[in-house]
């Protein structure tokens, strides 16, 4: 901040992307970016001080690499105001994947290590790059995962084995205790600023009662399904307003009781609904001809009866304008 912040010209001389981290080494007339690059430089430059962080354990490098590829790329789902989060357009999918990757780490790399009668470290008696890499992310997710809707994952979001390693490390290594305190000191400011109050699935949740469509999705009420995938369901309207009348709904309402509830979190599902509608109107077997009308009623005064966002796809007759 003393040199103008991340977007300041001075900082961009260190990191042209205007992102963290950046390290300036005046004695070498050198600027470095990216945490892995910086960490490796520090390990080499100060190899004579403290532990090497590089025991002869390939598992250490595997865990660190797995973390950097599959966790940090989507970690913003835990705290950012909006997505996308890596390759995931929705926060819910990213949170599920973050948990899945934690379980992958625990199942693939930790084996039978229970951190009870053994070393508190991931890869033997010596601290490794794996411990130093994974620990800060564990501080994040142990604080932040409980803030989100518990229906996101079927099991505990953080594997018990990793929780045990994390707690054992905190109890047995004063340096990690210090790192924890430093990170939590910064996160305390986020807490005081109520960062999560306006974040989807954390402070903002869908608390409306289940709708008729939820019963259809559960199979309690029959429907004539014309299209389905993992995100949407399309079925014939039981009270058709045209020769061809199909409803397209998101399988996960995700707060979309009405269109006006849509946010940037819903860009992907809104796009899927319209793409599904475009595919349906091409299906002549359903009664669609040369044209169709795509309608979303938003609220009671607009004719909305079921408060679970749905797209009406109507065809098979001529329509007038303006609509009634």
C-alpha positions in Angstrom: 0.0 0.0 0.0 3.0 2.3 0.6 3.7 2.3 -3.1 0.2 2.8 -4.4 -1.5 -0.5 -4.0 -1.8 -3.5 -6.3 -2.7 -1.5 -9.3 -0.1 1.2 -8.7 2.6 1.8 -11.2 5.4 1.0 -8.7 3.8 -2.4 -7.8 3.2 -3.3 -11.4 7.0 -3.0 -11.9 7.2 -5.9 -9.5 4.1 -7.9 -10.6 2.8 -6.6 -14.0 -0.5 -8.5 -13.4 -1.2 -6.3 -10.4 -1.8 -9.5 -8.3 -0.3 -10.9 -5.1 2.3 -12.0 -4.3 5.3 -10.1 -5.4 8.8 -10.0 -4.0 11.4 -7.4 -4.7 15.0 -8.2 -4.1 17.1 -5.0 -4.4 20.4 -6.7 -3.6 19.9 -8.8 -6.7 18.0 -6.3 -8.8 15.4 -9.0 -9.0 11.5 -9.1 -8.9 9.7 -12.4 -8.5 6.0 -13.2 -8.7 3.9 -16.3 -7.9 4.1 -18.0 -4.5 5.7 -21.2 -5.7 8.5 -19.3 -7.5 9.0 -17.0 -4.4 9.0 -20.0 -2.0 11.6 -21.9 -4.0 13.8 -18.8 -4.2 13.6 -18.3 -0.4 14.4 -22.0 0.2 17.5 -21.7 -2.0 18.6 -18.3 -0.7 18.3 -19.3 2.9 19.1 -23.0 2.8 21.5 -22.5 5.6 18.7 -21.4 8.0 16.2 -23.7 9.6 14.6 -26.8 8.0 15.1 -27.5 4.3 11.4 -28.1 3.6 12.6 -30.6 1.0 13.0 -34.0 2.6 13.6 -36.9 0.2 9.9 -37.5 -0.1 8.2 -37.2 -3.5 4.9 -37.2 -1.7 5.7 -33.7 -0.4 6.0 -32.3 -3.9 2.9 -34.2 -5.0 0.8 -32.7 -2.2 2.1 -29.2 -2.8 1.4 -29.5 -6.6 -2.0 -31.0 -6.0 -2.9 -28.1 -3.7 -1.7 -25.5 -6.2 -3.5 -27.0 -9.2 -6.8 -28.0 -7.6 -7.4 -26.0 -4.5 -5.9 -22.5 -4.9 -7.4 -22.2 -8.4 -10.9 -22.3 -6.9 -10.3 -21.1 -3.4 -12.0 -17.8 -4.1 -15.4 -19.6 -3.7 -14.8 -19.4 0.0 -14.6 -15.6 0.2 -15.0 -13.8 -3.1 -18.2 -11.8 -3.8 -18.8 -13.5 -7.1 -17.5 -16.0 -9.6 -16.4 -17.6 -11.7 -14.2 -19.7 -9.5 -11.6 -21.3 -11.8 -13.4 -23.4 -14.3 -16.6 -23.4 -12.2 -19.2 -20.8 -12.9 -21.2 -21.4 -9.7 -20.1 -21.1 -6.1 -21.9 -24.3 -5.1 -20.1 -26.4 -7.7 -16.7 -24.9 -6.7 -17.4 -25.5 -3.0 -18.2 -29.1 -3.7 -15.1 -29.5 -5.8 -12.9 -27.9 -3.1 -14.2 -30.4 -0.6 -13.7 -33.3 -3.1 -10.1 -32.3 -3.6 -9.5 -32.2 0.1 -10.7 -35.7 0.3 -8.5 -36.7 -2.6 -5.5 -35.4 -0.7 -6.5 -37.3 2.4 -7.3 -40.5 0.6 -4.4 -40.6 -1.9 -1.5 -39.2 0.0 -2.1 -39.6 3.7 -2.6 -43.4 3.7 -2.8 -44.9 7.2 -1.2 -41.9 8.9 -3.4 -41.0 11.8 -1.2 -38.3 13.4 -1.6 -39.8 16.8 1.5 -41.6 17.7 3.6 -40.4 14.8 5.1 -37.1 13.6 2.7 -34.2 13.3 4.0 -33.6 9.7 2.5 -34.9 6.5 5.6 -36.7 5.1 7.5 -38.1 8.0 9.5 -36.6 10.9 10.6 -33.5 9.2 8.5 -30.5 8.1 8.1 -30.4 4.4 6.8 -28.1 1.6 3.5 -30.1 1.8 2.9 -28.9 5.4 3.8 -25.3 4.6 1.7 -25.3 1.5 -1.5 -26.9 2.8 -1.6 -25.3 6.2 -2.7 -21.7 5.2 -5.5 -23.2 3.1 -6.7 -25.2 6.0 -6.9 -22.0 8.1 -9.1 -20.6 5.4 -11.4 -23.5 4.9 -11.9 -24.4 8.6 -13.0 -20.8 9.2 -15.1 -20.4 6.0 -16.7 -23.7 5.1 -19.0 -23.5 8.2 -20.4 -20.2 6.9 -22.0 -21.9 3.9 -25.1 -23.9 3.5 -24.5 -27.4 4.9 -26.5 -29.0 2.1 -23.6 -28.3 -0.3 -21.9 -31.6 0.4 -23.3 -34.9 1.7 -20.4 -35.4 4.1 -18.3 -33.2 6.3 -16.7 -30.7 3.9 -13.2 -31.2 5.4 -11.9 -34.8 5.8 -11.5 -35.8 9.5 -8.0 -37.0 8.7 -6.9 -33.5 7.5 -8.7 -31.9 10.4 -6.6 -34.1 12.8 -3.3 -33.2 11.0 -4.2 -29.5 11.2 -5.1 -29.6 14.9 -2.1 -31.7 15.8 0.2 -29.4 13.9 -1.2 -26.4 15.8 -0.7 -28.1 19.1 2.8 -29.3 18.4 4.5 -26.6 16.4 4.8 -23.1 17.7 5.8 -21.7 14.2 2.5 -22.9 12.7 0.7 -21.5 15.7 2.3 -18.1 14.8 1.3 -18.5 11.1 -2.3 -19.2 12.2 -2.4 -16.1 14.4 -1.1 -13.9 11.6 -3.6 -15.2 9.1 -6.5 -15.0 11.5 -5.5 -11.4 12.4 -6.1 -10.4 8.8 -9.3 -12.5 8.5 -10.6 -10.8 11.6 -10.9 -7.6 9.6 -13.0 -9.5 7.0 -15.3 -10.7 9.8 -15.7 -7.2 11.3 -16.5 -5.9 7.9 -19.2 -8.6 7.6 -17.7 -9.9 4.4 -19.9 -13.0 4.2 -23.3 -11.3 4.9 -23.9 -10.5 1.3 -22.2 -13.7 -0.2 -24.5 -16.2 -1.9 -25.0 -19.4 0.1 -23.4 -17.8 3.2 -25.2 -14.7 4.4 -27.6 -15.0 1.4 -29.6 -18.2 1.3 -32.8 -19.6 -0.1 -35.2 -19.8 2.8 -38.4 -19.9 0.8 -40.6 -23.0 1.1 -40.5 -25.8 -1.4 -42.6 -25.4 -4.4 -44.7 -27.6 -6.6 -41.7 -28.1 -8.9 -39.7 -29.5 -6.0 -42.3 -32.3 -5.8 -42.0 -32.9 -9.5 -38.2 -33.1 -9.2 -38.6 -35.5 -6.3 -40.8 -37.8 -8.4 -43.8 -37.2 -6.1 -45.9 -35.7 -8.9 -45.7 -37.1 -12.4 -44.6 -35.0 -15.4 -44.2 -35.5 -19.1 -40.4 -34.9 -19.4 -39.1 -33.7 -22.8 -35.6 -32.8 -21.9 -33.3 -33.3 -18.9 -29.7 -33.0 -17.9 -27.8 -32.5 -14.6 -28.9 -28.9 -14.3 -32.3 -28.5 -15.9 -35.6 -30.3 -16.4 -38.1 -29.6 -19.1 -41.7 -30.9 -19.1 -45.1 -30.2 -20.7 -47.3 -27.7 -19.0 -50.5 -29.5 -17.7 -52.5 -26.4 -18.5 -51.1 -25.5 -21.9 -51.6 -22.0 -23.3 -50.7 -23.1 -26.8 -50.5 -26.3 -28.9 -47.0 -26.7 -27.7 -46.2 -25.5 -24.1 -43.1 -26.7 -22.3 -41.7 -25.5 -18.9 -38.0 -25.4 -18.3 -36.8 -25.2 -14.7 -33.4 -25.4 -12.9 -33.1 -28.6 -10.9 -31.5 -26.6 -8.1 -33.6 -23.5 -7.4 -30.6 -21.9 -5.7 -32.5 -18.8 -4.6 -34.2 -18.2 -7.9 -37.8 -18.0 -6.7 -38.1 -15.1 -9.2 -36.1 -13.7 -12.0 -35.5 -10.6 -10.0 -33.5 -12.7 -7.5 -30.9 -13.5 -10.1 -27.3 -12.3 -9.5 -24.0 -12.9 -11.2 -23.9 -16.2 -9.4 -26.7 -17.4 -11.7 -25.3 -16.6 -15.1 -24.5 -20.2 -15.9 -28.0 -21.6 -15.1 -29.8 -18.7 -16.8 -27.8 -19.5 -19.9 -28.6 -23.2 -19.7 -32.3 -22.5 -19.4 -32.3 -20.4 -22.6 -30.1 -22.9 -24.5 -32.6 -25.7 -23.5 -35.4 -23.5 -24.7 -33.7 -23.0 -28.0 -33.3 -26.7 -28.4 -36.9 -27.5 -27.5 -38.3 -25.0 -30.1 -36.5 -27.0 -32.8 -38.3 -30.2 -31.9 -41.3 -30.4 -34.4 -42.5 -33.5 -32.7 -43.5 -31.4 -29.7 -45.7 -29.2 -32.0 -43.4 -26.3 -32.6 -43.4 -24.7 -36.0 -41.5 -21.7 -37.4 -41.7 -19.6 -34.3 -42.1 -19.7 -30.5 -42.6 -17.4 -27.6 -40.2 -17.6 -24.6 -41.8 -16.1 -21.5 -40.6 -15.6 -17.9 -43.3 -14.3 -15.5 -41.7 -12.4 -12.6 -44.0 -12.0 -9.7 -47.7 -12.4 -9.0 -48.8 -9.3 -11.0 -47.0 -10.8 -14.0 -48.9 -14.1 -13.7 -46.2 -16.1 -11.8 -47.9 -18.9 -9.9 -45.1 -21.2 -8.9 -42.2 -19.4 -7.2 -39.4 -21.5 -8.7 -37.9 -19.8 -11.7 -39.3 -21.3 -14.9 -39.2 -20.5 -18.6 -42.4 -21.0 -20.7 -41.7 -22.2 -24.2 -44.9 -21.8 -26.3 -45.5 -22.5 -29.9 -47.9 -24.1 -32.5 -50.0 -21.0 -33.0 -49.7 -17.4 -33.9 -49.1 -14.8 -31.1 -50.1 -11.2 -31.0 -48.2 -8.2 -29.7 -48.2 -6.6 -27.2 -48.9 -9.6 -25.0 -51.9 -9.5 -22.7 
